[in-house]
């Protein structure tokens, strides 16, 4: 769903089977400018819509921890790749649960930030009004750094603000109070 100038962007569909726009989407452009290397693209259900990790062009994506189980949804390729340590961070798009669910199913850190805090310019979304871009990573530090970097450097959507706070992940803090609720 995310265009790269050197790889096809098929959106899991026969409609885009041979499509290569020849440009990087804003998030890819900014990641490359920071020194990131795009190692490849992963499987996505047709237009990122199906929740099973299958599309008509490629094999079904499998959970790297149990090949009989799903990796969880439309960002399942990014989740499976990050969980199997093929790359440290994967990007994913979310309409309903397509970043968080694959993150949980594959044992990763995943975040879907506030709507519009990362520019989706060029990404083939199901709906500009509800799509989010998130990150999936094996470490909390990689997830935090990549998400904040994208928010700051790719910018936010029109009328939205980038993520607040420091780009560097804050250190742990001892809680002032613990509460135990028994229900």
C-alpha positions in Angstrom: 0.0 0.0 0.0 3.0 2.3 0.4 4.8 3.4 -2.7 8.6 3.0 -3.1 10.4 4.1 -6.2 12.3 0.9 -6.7 9.7 -1.7 -5.9 6.2 -2.4 -7.2 3.2 -1.4 -5.2 0.5 -3.9 -6.0 -1.8 -3.3 -3.0 -2.5 -7.1 -3.1 -4.7 -6.7 -6.2 -4.7 -7.8 -9.8 -5.7 -4.2 -10.6 -2.2 -3.0 -9.6 -0.3 -6.2 -10.4 2.4 -4.5 -12.4 2.1 -1.0 -10.9 5.3 0.9 -10.0 4.7 4.7 -9.5 8.5 5.4 -9.6 8.3 7.6 -6.5 8.6 7.2 -2.8 5.6 8.1 -0.6 6.5 10.8 1.9 7.1 8.4 4.8 9.5 6.3 2.7 11.3 9.4 1.4 11.8 10.6 5.0 13.0 7.3 6.3 15.5 7.0 3.4 16.8 10.5 4.2 17.4 9.3 7.8 19.5 6.4 6.5 16.9 3.7 6.6 17.2 0.9 4.1 14.0 -0.5 2.5 14.8 -4.2 2.5 11.6 -5.1 0.7 7.8 -5.2 0.8 5.6 -7.7 2.5 2.3 -9.3 1.7 -0.9 -7.4 2.2 -4.5 -8.6 1.7 -6.2 -7.0 -1.3 -6.2 -3.2 -0.6 -5.3 -3.9 3.0 -8.9 -4.9 3.8 -9.1 -8.6 4.6 -8.2 -9.7 8.2 -6.6 -13.0 7.3 -3.4 -12.1 5.6 -4.3 -13.5 2.3 -4.5 -11.9 -1.2 -5.1 -13.3 -4.7 -1.6 -12.7 -5.9 0.7 -14.2 -3.2 0.8 -17.0 -0.6 -1.0 -16.5 2.7 1.1 -14.8 5.3 1.8 -17.0 8.3 2.5 -16.3 11.9 6.3 -16.9 12.5 5.6 -18.5 15.9 3.0 -21.0 14.7 2.6 -21.5 10.9 -0.9 -22.8 11.5 -2.0 -19.4 12.9 -2.7 -16.1 11.3 -0.4 -13.1 12.0 -3.5 -11.1 12.5 -4.6 -8.8 9.7 -3.8 -6.5 6.9 -0.4 -5.4 8.3 0.4 -9.1 8.9 3.4 -9.1 6.5 5.1 -6.3 8.4 4.3 -8.1 11.7 5.6 -11.5 10.5 8.8 -9.9 9.1 9.6 -7.9 12.2 8.7 -10.8 14.5 11.0 -13.2 12.6 13.7 -10.5 12.7 13.9 -10.0 9.0 13.9 -6.2 9.7 13.7 -4.2 12.9 10.7 -2.0 12.1 7.7 -2.5 9.8 5.1 0.1 8.7 1.5 -0.8 8.7 -1.8 0.9 7.9 -4.8 0.6 10.1 -8.5 1.2 9.6 -9.9 -1.0 12.4 -7.2 -3.1 14.0 -4.6 -3.8 11.3 -1.5 -2.6 13.1 -2.4 -3.4 16.7 -3.8 -6.9 16.1 -0.9 -8.2 14.1 1.5 -6.7 16.7 -0.3 -8.6 19.4 -0.6 -11.9 17.5 3.2 -11.8 16.6 4.5 -10.6 20.0 5.6 -7.2 18.9 5.4 -3.6 20.0 2.9 -1.8 17.8 1.3 1.6 17.9 -1.4 3.3 16.0 -0.9 7.0 16.9 -3.5 9.7 16.9 -5.3 10.1 13.7 -3.5 12.3 11.2 -0.2 12.8 13.1 1.7 11.1 10.3 1.4 12.2 6.7 -0.3 9.6 4.5 0.5 11.4 1.2 0.8 8.8 -1.6 -0.3 5.8 0.5 -3.2 3.9 -1.1 -5.7 4.0 1.8 -9.1 2.5 2.1 -10.4 5.8 3.4 -8.5 9.0 4.0 -11.0 9.8 6.7 -10.1 6.8 8.9 -6.7 5.4 7.9 -3.7 5.6 10.2 -0.1 4.7 9.7 1.6 2.9 12.5 4.8 1.0 13.3 5.5 -2.6 14.4 8.9 -3.5 16.0 10.6 -6.1 18.1 11.8 -3.5 20.6 10.0 -0.6 22.3 12.9 1.7 21.4 12.7 1.0 17.7 9.0 1.5 17.6 9.1 4.8 19.6 12.0 6.2 17.6 10.6 5.4 14.1 7.2 6.6 14.9 8.4 9.9 16.4 10.8 10.4 13.5 8.1 9.9 11.0 5.7 12.2 12.7 8.2 15.0 13.0 9.8 14.6 9.5 7.0 13.4 7.3 4.8 15.8 9.0 1.1 15.5 9.9 -2.0 15.5 7.8 -3.5 18.9 7.0 -5.2 20.4 10.1 -3.5 17.9 12.4 -0.4 18.1 14.6 2.6 15.8 14.9 3.2 13.6 17.9 4.1 15.7 21.0 6.9 14.9 23.3 10.6 14.0 22.9 11.8 12.0 20.0 14.0 10.0 22.3 12.0 7.5 24.4 11.8 8.7 28.0 13.3 6.5 30.7 11.2 4.4 33.1 9.6 6.2 36.0 8.6 4.8 39.4 4.9 5.2 39.8 3.8 7.5 42.6 0.9 5.2 43.6 -0.2 1.7 42.8 -3.8 0.7 42.9 -5.2 -2.8 43.1 -8.8 -3.3 42.0 -10.6 -6.4 42.9 -13.8 -7.1 41.0 
